[in-house]
Amino acid sequence: MAAFDHLVISAGALGEGGAWVEAVLGVPTEPGGQHDLMATHNRLLRLGEGEYLEVIAADPSRPAPGHPRWFRLDRFTGAPRLTNWVLRADDLDAALAVAPEGAGRATDLARGALRWRMAVPGDGCLPFDDGFPGLIQWQGAHPAAMLPDRGCRLVSLTVSHPEAGALARALPLDDPRVTVVAGPPGLAARIATPGGERLL
């Protein structure tokens, strides 16, 4: 089994994404860093022990990579929004062995002092129209432990997809906060904040 790790807010520009999260949740995000392999950069918000929210965008200071960026960022348009979620696995190879086709290939990654392995799809798209989560295995420190606690917590995550039954069966997760429902592809996260619950 795997555990909830983080939410992904995609944005056309990182500053725009960070400002949107702050406007919705009423708390600031923290500087993250750059991902050399994907030419992306991020900002972060702690959601509790071992859980966080990531705002991510293409990094305009870097040349485009010679392959698709993760989370469909090469195709992203419009306002910042919740586009993906990520599960933490103790054994990424084992998780991938039972994951749906297209979940990605285990890739070694690093950002500053952080080291991890992540399943990266070759086309940047995850199964079930991105309803299936990215899979990650941290090696050492977890980013949430490095972030200030702003008092935000994930209350619930609703994953919508026309093939809700098949998606639910494919998830290596037992978390009462996560619900899969039939409907158009999409994600909705309810976050507890110091100012009350907010919806992403």
ZIURQUI-V896027 format. One record per run of one state. SS is the DSSP state (@ for helix, = for strand, . for the rest). FROM is the first residue (numbers start at 1). TO is the last residue. Records with the same first field share a line. If there is no record, write none. Layout:
SS=FROM-TO  FROM-TO
This chain:
.=1-1  11-13  26-29  36-39  49-50  59-69  76-80  90-91  98-104  112-113  121-133  139-142  147-152  161-163  171-172  174-177  182-185  194-195  200-200
==2-10  30-35  40-48  51-58  81-89  105-111  114-120  134-138  153-160  173-173  178-181  186-193  196-199
@=14-25  70-75  92-97  143-146  164-170
